[in-house]
Amino acid sequence: MHRRSTNWYNTAEWKRLRREVLKRDAWTCQATGVALVGGKWEPNSAIVDHIIPHRGNRDLFFDVNNLRAVSKEWHDKVKQGQEKRGEV
């Protein structure tokens, strides 16, 4: 049975990978340089972004080289805008 990609965020594999990426990127937004120290919904909270949108591709979803730490504000404004316009 194929697992929906939205469920991948709840796996131990993703949680481990997310921590690894945040540590690798020194809890710093790779797009803006801001420190990722905010609470869950704050603009400077940590998001692990898929550089190339995975669109359900499991290999892209879990590829550490396709992940980077970014701020919630940058992700929600800039990256999601790029995706909606088909720029990434």
PyMOL Python script that loads the backbone (N, CA, C, O; Angstrom):
from pymol import cmd

cmd.read_pdbstr("""\
ATOM      1  N   MET A   1       0.839  -1.191   0.000  1.00  0.00           N
ATOM      2  CA  MET A   1       0.000   0.000   0.000  1.00  0.00           C
ATOM      3  C   MET A   1       0.883   1.253   0.000  1.00  0.00           C
ATOM      4  O   MET A   1       1.821   1.361   0.789  1.00  0.00           O
ATOM      5  N   HIS A   2       0.574   2.184  -0.882  1.00  0.00           N
ATOM      6  CA  HIS A   2       1.334   3.428  -0.980  1.00  0.00           C
ATOM      7  C   HIS A   2       0.892   4.388   0.111  1.00  0.00           C
ATOM      8  O   HIS A   2      -0.298   4.651   0.285  1.00  0.00           O
ATOM      9  N   ARG A   3       1.845   4.894   0.824  1.00  0.00           N
ATOM     10  CA  ARG A   3       1.577   5.821   1.908  1.00  0.00           C
ATOM     11  C   ARG A   3       1.469   7.244   1.367  1.00  0.00           C
ATOM     12  O   ARG A   3       2.294   7.670   0.558  1.00  0.00           O
ATOM     13  N   ARG A   4       0.457   7.974   1.811  1.00  0.00           N
ATOM     14  CA  ARG A   4       0.315   9.369   1.381  1.00  0.00           C
ATOM     15  C   ARG A   4       1.451  10.207   1.962  1.00  0.00           C
ATOM     16  O   ARG A   4       1.838  10.015   3.115  1.00  0.00           O
ATOM     17  N   SER A   5       1.981  11.128   1.173  1.00  0.00           N
ATOM     18  CA  SER A   5       3.124  11.924   1.609  1.00  0.00           C
ATOM     19  C   SER A   5       2.811  12.760   2.843  1.00  0.00           C
ATOM     20  O   SER A   5       3.710  13.053   3.632  1.00  0.00           O
ATOM     21  N   THR A   6       1.549  13.149   3.022  1.00  0.00           N
ATOM     22  CA  THR A   6       1.217  13.939   4.205  1.00  0.00           C
ATOM     23  C   THR A   6       1.438  13.134   5.475  1.00  0.00           C
ATOM     24  O   THR A   6       1.685  13.713   6.533  1.00  0.00           O
ATOM     25  N   ASN A   7       1.354  11.819   5.395  1.00  0.00           N
ATOM     26  CA  ASN A   7       1.611  10.982   6.560  1.00  0.00           C
ATOM     27  C   ASN A   7       3.096  10.836   6.849  1.00  0.00           C
ATOM     28  O   ASN A   7       3.471  10.490   7.969  1.00  0.00           O
ATOM     29  N   TRP A   8       3.948  11.090   5.866  1.00  0.00           N
ATOM     30  CA  TRP A   8       5.385  10.959   6.072  1.00  0.00           C
ATOM     31  C   TRP A   8       5.895  11.917   7.131  1.00  0.00           C
ATOM     32  O   TRP A   8       6.889  11.624   7.796  1.00  0.00           O
ATOM     33  N   TYR A   9       5.233  13.065   7.305  1.00  0.00           N
ATOM     34  CA  TYR A   9       5.657  14.027   8.323  1.00  0.00           C
ATOM     35  C   TYR A   9       5.509  13.476   9.738  1.00  0.00           C
ATOM     36  O   TYR A   9       6.141  13.989  10.662  1.00  0.00           O
ATOM     37  N   ASN A  10       4.705  12.464   9.922  1.00  0.00           N
ATOM     38  CA  ASN A  10       4.474  11.897  11.243  1.00  0.00           C
ATOM     39  C   ASN A  10       5.356  10.690  11.546  1.00  0.00           C
ATOM     40  O   ASN A  10       5.210  10.064  12.596  1.00  0.00           O
ATOM     41  N   THR A  11       6.264  10.361  10.640  1.00  0.00           N
ATOM     42  CA  THR A  11       7.106   9.180  10.844  1.00  0.00           C
ATOM     43  C   THR A  11       8.350   9.505  11.662  1.00  0.00           C
ATOM     44  O   THR A  11       8.818  10.643  11.693  1.00  0.00           O
ATOM     45  N   ALA A  12       8.870   8.479  12.320  1.00  0.00           N
ATOM     46  CA  ALA A  12      10.127   8.626  13.063  1.00  0.00           C
ATOM     47  C   ALA A  12      11.259   8.997  12.108  1.00  0.00           C
ATOM     48  O   ALA A  12      12.152   9.766  12.466  1.00  0.00           O
ATOM     49  N   GLU A  13      11.222   8.448  10.888  1.00  0.00           N
ATOM     50  CA  GLU A  13      12.250   8.746   9.892  1.00  0.00           C
ATOM     51  C   GLU A  13      12.296  10.245   9.587  1.00  0.00           C
ATOM     52  O   GLU A  13      13.376  10.834   9.544  1.00  0.00           O
ATOM     53  N   TRP A  14      11.114  10.875   9.372  1.00  0.00           N
ATOM     54  CA  TRP A  14      11.077  12.308   9.089  1.00  0.00           C
ATOM     55  C   TRP A  14      11.537  13.126  10.292  1.00  0.00           C
ATOM     56  O   TRP A  14      12.302  14.078  10.140  1.00  0.00           O
ATOM     57  N   LYS A  15      11.078  12.761  11.472  1.00  0.00           N
ATOM     58  CA  LYS A  15      11.439  13.520  12.671  1.00  0.00           C
ATOM     59  C   LYS A  15      12.945  13.488  12.899  1.00  0.00           C
ATOM     60  O   LYS A  15      13.532  14.500  13.283  1.00  0.00           O
ATOM     61  N   ARG A  16      13.581  12.335  12.668  1.00  0.00           N
ATOM     62  CA  ARG A  16      15.032  12.216  12.804  1.00  0.00           C
ATOM     63  C   ARG A  16      15.726  13.071  11.737  1.00  0.00           C
ATOM     64  O   ARG A  16      16.672  13.801  12.035  1.00  0.00           O
ATOM     65  N   LEU A  17      15.249  12.972  10.499  1.00  0.00           N
ATOM     66  CA  LEU A  17      15.840  13.721   9.398  1.00  0.00           C
ATOM     67  C   LEU A  17      15.689  15.227   9.616  1.00  0.00           C
ATOM     68  O   LEU A  17      16.617  15.990   9.345  1.00  0.00           O
ATOM     69  N   ARG A  18      14.534  15.652  10.099  1.00  0.00           N
ATOM     70  CA  ARG A  18      14.290  17.071  10.381  1.00  0.00           C
ATOM     71  C   ARG A  18      15.301  17.599  11.397  1.00  0.00           C
ATOM     72  O   ARG A  18      15.888  18.664  11.203  1.00  0.00           O
ATOM     73  N   ARG A  19      15.499  16.846  12.483  1.00  0.00           N
ATOM     74  CA  ARG A  19      16.476  17.259  13.506  1.00  0.00           C
ATOM     75  C   ARG A  19      17.884  17.332  12.908  1.00  0.00           C
ATOM     76  O   ARG A  19      18.643  18.255  13.202  1.00  0.00           O
ATOM     77  N   GLU A  20      18.222  16.354  12.068  1.00  0.00           N
ATOM     78  CA  GLU A  20      19.531  16.315  11.420  1.00  0.00           C
ATOM     79  C   GLU A  20      19.752  17.561  10.562  1.00  0.00           C
ATOM     80  O   GLU A  20      20.826  18.160  10.607  1.00  0.00           O
ATOM     81  N   VAL A  21      18.747  17.951   9.784  1.00  0.00           N
ATOM     82  CA  VAL A  21      18.859  19.119   8.906  1.00  0.00           C
ATOM     83  C   VAL A  21      18.978  20.401   9.731  1.00  0.00           C
ATOM     84  O   VAL A  21      19.797  21.263   9.416  1.00  0.00           O
ATOM     85  N   LEU A  22      18.174  20.531  10.775  1.00  0.00           N
ATOM     86  CA  LEU A  22      18.248  21.731  11.611  1.00  0.00           C
ATOM     87  C   LEU A  22      19.614  21.850  12.271  1.00  0.00           C
ATOM     88  O   LEU A  22      20.171  22.943  12.365  1.00  0.00           O
ATOM     89  N   LYS A  23      20.145  20.734  12.724  1.00  0.00           N
ATOM     90  CA  LYS A  23      21.479  20.750  13.332  1.00  0.00           C
ATOM     91  C   LYS A  23      22.533  21.097  12.281  1.00  0.00           C
ATOM     92  O   LYS A  23      23.396  21.943  12.517  1.00  0.00           O
ATOM     93  N   ARG A  24      22.462  20.439  11.119  1.00  0.00           N
ATOM     94  CA  ARG A  24      23.423  20.708  10.036  1.00  0.00           C
ATOM     95  C   ARG A  24      23.426  22.180   9.651  1.00  0.00           C
ATOM     96  O   ARG A  24      24.483  22.766   9.418  1.00  0.00           O
ATOM     97  N   ASP A  25      22.230  22.777   9.585  1.00  0.00           N
ATOM     98  CA  ASP A  25      22.092  24.170   9.177  1.00  0.00           C
ATOM     99  C   ASP A  25      22.181  25.145  10.348  1.00  0.00           C
ATOM    100  O   ASP A  25      21.876  26.329  10.205  1.00  0.00           O
ATOM    101  N   ALA A  26      22.599  24.641  11.504  1.00  0.00           N
ATOM    102  CA  ALA A  26      22.854  25.460  12.700  1.00  0.00           C
ATOM    103  C   ALA A  26      21.642  26.289  13.115  1.00  0.00           C
ATOM    104  O   ALA A  26      21.789  27.415  13.591  1.00  0.00           O
ATOM    105  N   TRP A  27      20.439  25.730  12.932  1.00  0.00           N
ATOM    106  CA  TRP A  27      19.203  26.416  13.326  1.00  0.00           C
ATOM    107  C   TRP A  27      19.178  27.843  12.775  1.00  0.00           C
ATOM    108  O   TRP A  27      18.804  28.792  13.465  1.00  0.00           O
ATOM    109  N   THR A  28      19.592  27.963  11.502  1.00  0.00           N
ATOM    110  CA  THR A  28      19.648  29.261  10.830  1.00  0.00           C
ATOM    111  C   THR A  28      18.933  29.147   9.490  1.00  0.00           C
ATOM    112  O   THR A  28      19.135  28.183   8.752  1.00  0.00           O
ATOM    113  N   CYS A  29      18.091  30.140   9.177  1.00  0.00           N
ATOM    114  CA  CYS A  29      17.381  30.142   7.905  1.00  0.00           C
ATOM    115  C   CYS A  29      18.390  30.243   6.771  1.00  0.00           C
ATOM    116  O   CYS A  29      19.184  31.182   6.719  1.00  0.00           O
ATOM    117  N   GLN A  30      18.357  29.280   5.868  1.00  0.00           N
ATOM    118  CA  GLN A  30      19.292  29.238   4.757  1.00  0.00           C
ATOM    119  C   GLN A  30      18.950  30.247   3.666  1.00  0.00           C
ATOM    120  O   GLN A  30      19.741  30.448   2.744  1.00  0.00           O
ATOM    121  N   ALA A  31      17.789  30.881   3.756  1.00  0.00           N
ATOM    122  CA  ALA A  31      17.397  31.893   2.774  1.00  0.00           C
ATOM    123  C   ALA A  31      17.676  33.312   3.264  1.00  0.00           C
ATOM    124  O   ALA A  31      18.000  34.200   2.474  1.00  0.00           O
ATOM    125  N   THR A  32      17.546  33.517   4.587  1.00  0.00           N
ATOM    126  CA  THR A  32      17.656  34.888   5.110  1.00  0.00           C
ATOM    127  C   THR A  32      18.727  35.074   6.177  1.00  0.00           C
ATOM    128  O   THR A  32      19.119  36.206   6.462  1.00  0.00           O
ATOM    129  N   GLY A  33      19.206  33.989   6.768  1.00  0.00           N
ATOM    130  CA  GLY A  33      20.207  34.081   7.822  1.00  0.00           C
ATOM    131  C   GLY A  33      19.647  34.307   9.211  1.00  0.00           C
ATOM    132  O   GLY A  33      20.415  34.408  10.167  1.00  0.00           O
ATOM    133  N   VAL A  34      18.327  34.389   9.354  1.00  0.00           N
ATOM    134  CA  VAL A  34      17.723  34.623  10.663  1.00  0.00           C
ATOM    135  C   VAL A  34      17.860  33.371  11.535  1.00  0.00           C
ATOM    136  O   VAL A  34      17.797  32.248  11.034  1.00  0.00           O
ATOM    137  N   ALA A  35      18.046  33.575  12.836  1.00  0.00           N
ATOM    138  CA  ALA A  35      18.104  32.466  13.789  1.00  0.00           C
ATOM    139  C   ALA A  35      16.702  31.886  13.965  1.00  0.00           C
ATOM    140  O   ALA A  35      15.732  32.625  14.136  1.00  0.00           O
ATOM    141  N   LEU A  36      16.606  30.571  13.921  1.00  0.00           N
ATOM    142  CA  LEU A  36      15.308  29.893  14.013  1.00  0.00           C
ATOM    143  C   LEU A  36      15.032  29.542  15.468  1.00  0.00           C
ATOM    144  O   LEU A  36      15.233  28.409  15.906  1.00  0.00           O
ATOM    145  N   VAL A  37      14.564  30.553  16.208  1.00  0.00           N
ATOM    146  CA  VAL A  37      14.375  30.408  17.650  1.00  0.00           C
ATOM    147  C   VAL A  37      12.932  30.612  18.091  1.00  0.00           C
ATOM    148  O   VAL A  37      12.646  30.553  19.287  1.00  0.00           O
ATOM    149  N   GLY A  38      12.029  30.848  17.171  1.00  0.00           N
ATOM    150  CA  GLY A  38      10.644  31.143  17.519  1.00  0.00           C
ATOM    151  C   GLY A  38       9.834  29.912  17.861  1.00  0.00           C
ATOM    152  O   GLY A  38      10.201  28.785  17.528  1.00  0.00           O
ATOM    153  N   GLY A  39       8.718  30.156  18.537  1.00  0.00           N
ATOM    154  CA  GLY A  39       7.765  29.093  18.834  1.00  0.00           C
ATOM    155  C   GLY A  39       7.078  28.632  17.568  1.00  0.00           C
ATOM    156  O   GLY A  39       7.289  29.203  16.498  1.00  0.00           O
ATOM    157  N   LYS A  40       6.261  27.606  17.681  1.00  0.00           N
ATOM    158  CA  LYS A  40       5.681  26.910  16.527  1.00  0.00           C
ATOM    159  C   LYS A  40       5.077  27.814  15.460  1.00  0.00           C
ATOM    160  O   LYS A  40       5.289  27.558  14.275  1.00  0.00           O
ATOM    161  N   TRP A  41       4.350  28.838  15.816  1.00  0.00           N
ATOM    162  CA  TRP A  41       3.653  29.664  14.816  1.00  0.00           C
ATOM    163  C   TRP A  41       4.305  31.030  14.604  1.00  0.00           C
ATOM    164  O   TRP A  41       3.754  31.870  13.893  1.00  0.00           O
ATOM    165  N   GLU A  42       5.465  31.262  15.211  1.00  0.00           N
ATOM    166  CA  GLU A  42       6.135  32.556  15.086  1.00  0.00           C
ATOM    167  C   GLU A  42       6.897  32.645  13.760  1.00  0.00           C
ATOM    168  O   GLU A  42       7.302  31.622  13.209  1.00  0.00           O
ATOM    169  N   PRO A  43       7.093  33.861  13.248  1.00  0.00           N
ATOM    170  CA  PRO A  43       7.761  34.040  11.952  1.00  0.00           C
ATOM    171  C   PRO A  43       9.154  33.406  11.882  1.00  0.00           C
ATOM    172  O   PRO A  43       9.573  32.941  10.822  1.00  0.00           O
ATOM    173  N   ASN A  44       9.869  33.388  13.012  1.00  0.00           N
ATOM    174  CA  ASN A  44      11.223  32.831  13.007  1.00  0.00           C
ATOM    175  C   ASN A  44      11.273  31.409  13.567  1.00  0.00           C
ATOM    176  O   ASN A  44      12.300  30.981  14.094  1.00  0.00           O
ATOM    177  N   SER A  45      10.164  30.684  13.452  1.00  0.00           N
ATOM    178  CA  SER A  45      10.180  29.272  13.838  1.00  0.00           C
ATOM    179  C   SER A  45      10.800  28.451  12.712  1.00  0.00           C
ATOM    180  O   SER A  45      10.835  28.887  11.561  1.00  0.00           O
ATOM    181  N   ALA A  46      11.283  27.268  13.048  1.00  0.00           N
ATOM    182  CA  ALA A  46      12.022  26.429  12.107  1.00  0.00           C
ATOM    183  C   ALA A  46      11.101  25.588  11.223  1.00  0.00           C
ATOM    184  O   ALA A  46      10.205  24.894  11.704  1.00  0.00           O
ATOM    185  N   ILE A  47      11.349  25.672   9.929  1.00  0.00           N
ATOM    186  CA  ILE A  47      10.679  24.829   8.941  1.00  0.00           C
ATOM    187  C   ILE A  47      11.786  24.104   8.172  1.00  0.00           C
ATOM    188  O   ILE A  47      12.797  24.714   7.824  1.00  0.00           O
ATOM    189  N   VAL A  48      11.608  22.837   7.910  1.00  0.00           N
ATOM    190  CA  VAL A  48      12.533  22.136   7.030  1.00  0.00           C
ATOM    191  C   VAL A  48      11.853  22.071   5.664  1.00  0.00           C
ATOM    192  O   VAL A  48      10.831  21.408   5.483  1.00  0.00           O
ATOM    193  N   ASP A  49      12.445  22.769   4.727  1.00  0.00           N
ATOM    194  CA  ASP A  49      11.887  22.985   3.392  1.00  0.00           C
ATOM    195  C   ASP A  49      12.449  21.996   2.389  1.00  0.00           C
ATOM    196  O   ASP A  49      13.638  21.679   2.408  1.00  0.00           O
ATOM    197  N   HIS A  50      11.578  21.510   1.510  1.00  0.00           N
ATOM    198  CA  HIS A  50      12.006  20.702   0.368  1.00  0.00           C
ATOM    199  C   HIS A  50      12.403  21.673  -0.739  1.00  0.00           C
ATOM    200  O   HIS A  50      11.554  22.388  -1.270  1.00  0.00           O
ATOM    201  N   ILE A  51      13.663  21.703  -1.083  1.00  0.00           N
ATOM    202  CA  ILE A  51      14.165  22.625  -2.104  1.00  0.00           C
ATOM    203  C   ILE A  51      13.441  22.384  -3.424  1.00  0.00           C
ATOM    204  O   ILE A  51      12.904  23.313  -4.027  1.00  0.00           O
ATOM    205  N   ILE A  52      13.432  21.145  -3.859  1.00  0.00           N
ATOM    206  CA  ILE A  52      12.630  20.735  -5.014  1.00  0.00           C
ATOM    207  C   ILE A  52      11.366  20.111  -4.435  1.00  0.00           C
ATOM    208  O   ILE A  52      11.464  19.124  -3.706  1.00  0.00           O
ATOM    209  N   PRO A  53      10.182  20.647  -4.729  1.00  0.00           N
ATOM    210  CA  PRO A  53       8.951  20.072  -4.173  1.00  0.00           C
ATOM    211  C   PRO A  53       8.868  18.576  -4.476  1.00  0.00           C
ATOM    212  O   PRO A  53       9.094  18.147  -5.608  1.00  0.00           O
ATOM    213  N   HIS A  54       8.544  17.800  -3.460  1.00  0.00           N
ATOM    214  CA  HIS A  54       8.546  16.345  -3.618  1.00  0.00           C
ATOM    215  C   HIS A  54       7.336  15.825  -4.377  1.00  0.00           C
ATOM    216  O   HIS A  54       7.425  14.786  -5.032  1.00  0.00           O
ATOM    217  N   ARG A  55       6.226  16.510  -4.306  1.00  0.00           N
ATOM    218  CA  ARG A  55       4.989  16.132  -5.008  1.00  0.00           C
ATOM    219  C   ARG A  55       4.684  14.636  -4.915  1.00  0.00           C
ATOM    220  O   ARG A  55       4.296  13.999  -5.894  1.00  0.00           O
ATOM    221  N   GLY A  56       4.870  14.095  -3.703  1.00  0.00           N
ATOM    222  CA  GLY A  56       4.553  12.701  -3.445  1.00  0.00           C
ATOM    223  C   GLY A  56       5.672  11.728  -3.770  1.00  0.00           C
ATOM    224  O   GLY A  56       5.502  10.519  -3.611  1.00  0.00           O
ATOM    225  N   ASN A  57       6.816  12.232  -4.222  1.00  0.00           N
ATOM    226  CA  ASN A  57       7.962  11.381  -4.533  1.00  0.00           C
ATOM    227  C   ASN A  57       8.712  11.096  -3.233  1.00  0.00           C
ATOM    228  O   ASN A  57       9.330  11.991  -2.657  1.00  0.00           O
ATOM    229  N   ARG A  58       8.653   9.855  -2.780  1.00  0.00           N
ATOM    230  CA  ARG A  58       9.249   9.488  -1.490  1.00  0.00           C
ATOM    231  C   ARG A  58      10.756   9.740  -1.465  1.00  0.00           C
ATOM    232  O   ARG A  58      11.288  10.191  -0.450  1.00  0.00           O
ATOM    233  N   ASP A  59      11.446   9.456  -2.565  1.00  0.00           N
ATOM    234  CA  ASP A  59      12.890   9.666  -2.603  1.00  0.00           C
ATOM    235  C   ASP A  59      13.242  11.138  -2.401  1.00  0.00           C
ATOM    236  O   ASP A  59      14.164  11.453  -1.648  1.00  0.00           O
ATOM    237  N   LEU A  60      12.520  12.044  -3.065  1.00  0.00           N
ATOM    238  CA  LEU A  60      12.756  13.480  -2.874  1.00  0.00           C
ATOM    239  C   LEU A  60      12.379  13.928  -1.469  1.00  0.00           C
ATOM    240  O   LEU A  60      13.048  14.779  -0.883  1.00  0.00           O
ATOM    241  N   PHE A  61      11.305  13.351  -0.929  1.00  0.00           N
ATOM    242  CA  PHE A  61      10.831  13.739   0.396  1.00  0.00           C
ATOM    243  C   PHE A  61      11.899  13.486   1.452  1.00  0.00           C
ATOM    244  O   PHE A  61      12.124  14.330   2.320  1.00  0.00           O
ATOM    245  N   PHE A  62      12.556  12.334   1.386  1.00  0.00           N
ATOM    246  CA  PHE A  62      13.512  11.944   2.416  1.00  0.00           C
ATOM    247  C   PHE A  62      14.973  12.185   2.017  1.00  0.00           C
ATOM    248  O   PHE A  62      15.877  11.709   2.704  1.00  0.00           O
ATOM    249  N   ASP A  63      15.222  12.905   0.936  1.00  0.00           N
ATOM    250  CA  ASP A  63      16.586  13.188   0.490  1.00  0.00           C
ATOM    251  C   ASP A  63      17.158  14.360   1.280  1.00  0.00           C
ATOM    252  O   ASP A  63      16.716  15.496   1.110  1.00  0.00           O
ATOM    253  N   VAL A  64      18.131  14.095   2.136  1.00  0.00           N
ATOM    254  CA  VAL A  64      18.714  15.132   2.987  1.00  0.00           C
ATOM    255  C   VAL A  64      19.306  16.272   2.153  1.00  0.00           C
ATOM    256  O   VAL A  64      19.354  17.413   2.612  1.00  0.00           O
ATOM    257  N   ASN A  65      19.752  15.970   0.940  1.00  0.00           N
ATOM    258  CA  ASN A  65      20.316  17.005   0.069  1.00  0.00           C
ATOM    259  C   ASN A  65      19.248  17.871  -0.586  1.00  0.00           C
ATOM    260  O   ASN A  65      19.565  18.865  -1.240  1.00  0.00           O
ATOM    261  N   ASN A  66      17.992  17.497  -0.413  1.00  0.00           N
ATOM    262  CA  ASN A  66      16.870  18.279  -0.932  1.00  0.00           C
ATOM    263  C   ASN A  66      16.186  19.053   0.193  1.00  0.00           C
ATOM    264  O   ASN A  66      15.095  19.589   0.002  1.00  0.00           O
ATOM    265  N   LEU A  67      16.813  19.113   1.347  1.00  0.00           N
ATOM    266  CA  LEU A  67      16.211  19.761   2.518  1.00  0.00           C
ATOM    267  C   LEU A  67      17.099  20.888   3.021  1.00  0.00           C
ATOM    268  O   LEU A  67      18.325  20.831   2.932  1.00  0.00           O
ATOM    269  N   ARG A  68      16.444  21.911   3.553  1.00  0.00           N
ATOM    270  CA  ARG A  68      17.171  23.024   4.180  1.00  0.00           C
ATOM    271  C   ARG A  68      16.290  23.641   5.250  1.00  0.00           C
ATOM    272  O   ARG A  68      15.062  23.583   5.181  1.00  0.00           O
ATOM    273  N   ALA A  69      16.940  24.229   6.236  1.00  0.00           N
ATOM    274  CA  ALA A  69      16.238  24.928   7.302  1.00  0.00           C
ATOM    275  C   ALA A  69      15.890  26.334   6.828  1.00  0.00           C
ATOM    276  O   ALA A  69      16.743  27.051   6.305  1.00  0.00           O
ATOM    277  N   VAL A  70      14.633  26.721   7.014  1.00  0.00           N
ATOM    278  CA  VAL A  70      14.186  28.076   6.676  1.00  0.00           C
ATOM    279  C   VAL A  70      13.220  28.555   7.747  1.00  0.00           C
ATOM    280  O   VAL A  70      12.712  27.766   8.543  1.00  0.00           O
ATOM    281  N   SER A  71      12.975  29.850   7.755  1.00  0.00           N
ATOM    282  CA  SER A  71      12.010  30.396   8.710  1.00  0.00           C
ATOM    283  C   SER A  71      10.587  30.186   8.205  1.00  0.00           C
ATOM    284  O   SER A  71      10.345  30.100   7.001  1.00  0.00           O
ATOM    285  N   LYS A  72       9.667  30.107   9.134  1.00  0.00           N
ATOM    286  CA  LYS A  72       8.251  29.969   8.772  1.00  0.00           C
ATOM    287  C   LYS A  72       7.822  31.143   7.898  1.00  0.00           C
ATOM    288  O   LYS A  72       7.110  30.962   6.911  1.00  0.00           O
ATOM    289  N   GLU A  73       8.258  32.343   8.265  1.00  0.00           N
ATOM    290  CA  GLU A  73       7.878  33.529   7.493  1.00  0.00           C
ATOM    291  C   GLU A  73       8.354  33.422   6.046  1.00  0.00           C
ATOM    292  O   GLU A  73       7.573  33.664   5.126  1.00  0.00           O
ATOM    293  N   TRP A  74       9.610  33.067   5.830  1.00  0.00           N
ATOM    294  CA  TRP A  74      10.128  32.947   4.475  1.00  0.00           C
ATOM    295  C   TRP A  74       9.404  31.837   3.720  1.00  0.00           C
ATOM    296  O   TRP A  74       9.012  32.014   2.567  1.00  0.00           O
ATOM    297  N   HIS A  75       9.230  30.699   4.375  1.00  0.00           N
ATOM    298  CA  HIS A  75       8.569  29.552   3.743  1.00  0.00           C
ATOM    299  C   HIS A  75       7.147  29.896   3.316  1.00  0.00           C
ATOM    300  O   HIS A  75       6.741  29.623   2.186  1.00  0.00           O
ATOM    301  N   ASP A  76       6.388  30.508   4.250  1.00  0.00           N
ATOM    302  CA  ASP A  76       4.976  30.772   3.978  1.00  0.00           C
ATOM    303  C   ASP A  76       4.762  31.885   2.960  1.00  0.00           C
ATOM    304  O   ASP A  76       3.780  31.864   2.218  1.00  0.00           O
ATOM    305  N   LYS A  77       5.669  32.855   2.918  1.00  0.00           N
ATOM    306  CA  LYS A  77       5.507  33.973   1.988  1.00  0.00           C
ATOM    307  C   LYS A  77       6.228  33.743   0.671  1.00  0.00           C
ATOM    308  O   LYS A  77       5.613  33.786  -0.395  1.00  0.00           O
ATOM    309  N   VAL A  78       7.511  33.502   0.742  1.00  0.00           N
ATOM    310  CA  VAL A  78       8.325  33.431  -0.472  1.00  0.00           C
ATOM    311  C   VAL A  78       8.207  32.066  -1.152  1.00  0.00           C
ATOM    312  O   VAL A  78       7.819  31.985  -2.317  1.00  0.00           O
ATOM    313  N   LYS A  79       8.539  31.002  -0.433  1.00  0.00           N
ATOM    314  CA  LYS A  79       8.587  29.672  -1.062  1.00  0.00           C
ATOM    315  C   LYS A  79       7.218  29.228  -1.557  1.00  0.00           C
ATOM    316  O   LYS A  79       7.098  28.752  -2.686  1.00  0.00           O
ATOM    317  N   GLN A  80       6.187  29.374  -0.735  1.00  0.00           N
ATOM    318  CA  GLN A  80       4.865  28.940  -1.187  1.00  0.00           C
ATOM    319  C   GLN A  80       4.378  29.786  -2.360  1.00  0.00           C
ATOM    320  O   GLN A  80       3.663  29.283  -3.228  1.00  0.00           O
ATOM    321  N   GLY A  81       4.754  31.057  -2.396  1.00  0.00           N
ATOM    322  CA  GLY A  81       4.419  31.906  -3.544  1.00  0.00           C
ATOM    323  C   GLY A  81       5.102  31.412  -4.803  1.00  0.00           C
ATOM    324  O   GLY A  81       4.489  31.374  -5.870  1.00  0.00           O
ATOM    325  N   GLN A  82       6.380  31.029  -4.687  1.00  0.00           N
ATOM    326  CA  GLN A  82       7.117  30.486  -5.819  1.00  0.00           C
ATOM    327  C   GLN A  82       6.462  29.213  -6.341  1.00  0.00           C
ATOM    328  O   GLN A  82       6.332  29.015  -7.549  1.00  0.00           O
ATOM    329  N   GLU A  83       6.052  28.353  -5.409  1.00  0.00           N
ATOM    330  CA  GLU A  83       5.410  27.093  -5.810  1.00  0.00           C
ATOM    331  C   GLU A  83       4.081  27.361  -6.513  1.00  0.00           C
ATOM    332  O   GLU A  83       3.770  26.722  -7.519  1.00  0.00           O
ATOM    333  N   LYS A  84       3.300  28.297  -5.990  1.00  0.00           N
ATOM    334  CA  LYS A  84       2.008  28.609  -6.610  1.00  0.00           C
ATOM    335  C   LYS A  84       2.168  29.170  -8.014  1.00  0.00           C
ATOM    336  O   LYS A  84       1.330  28.936  -8.885  1.00  0.00           O
ATOM    337  N   ARG A  85       3.258  29.919  -8.229  1.00  0.00           N
ATOM    338  CA  ARG A  85       3.515  30.497  -9.553  1.00  0.00           C
ATOM    339  C   ARG A  85       4.243  29.516 -10.477  1.00  0.00           C
ATOM    340  O   ARG A  85       4.499  29.837 -11.638  1.00  0.00           O
ATOM    341  N   GLY A  86       4.578  28.326  -9.973  1.00  0.00           N
ATOM    342  CA  GLY A  86       5.268  27.317 -10.768  1.00  0.00           C
ATOM    343  C   GLY A  86       6.731  27.605 -11.002  1.00  0.00           C
ATOM    344  O   GLY A  86       7.319  27.124 -11.971  1.00  0.00           O
ATOM    345  N   GLU A  87       7.331  28.399 -10.107  1.00  0.00           N
ATOM    346  CA  GLU A  87       8.740  28.781 -10.263  1.00  0.00           C
ATOM    347  C   GLU A  87       9.706  27.728  -9.737  1.00  0.00           C
ATOM    348  O   GLU A  87      10.893  27.768 -10.061  1.00  0.00           O
ATOM    349  N   VAL A  88       9.230  26.805  -8.947  1.00  0.00           N
ATOM    350  CA  VAL A  88      10.087  25.716  -8.425  1.00  0.00           C
ATOM    351  C   VAL A  88       9.431  24.393  -8.659  1.00  0.00           C
ATOM    352  O   VAL A  88       9.986  23.356  -8.295  1.00  0.00           O
TER     353      VAL A  88
END
""", "prot")
cmd.dss("prot")
cmd.show_as("cartoon", "prot")
cmd.util.cbc("prot")
cmd.orient("prot")
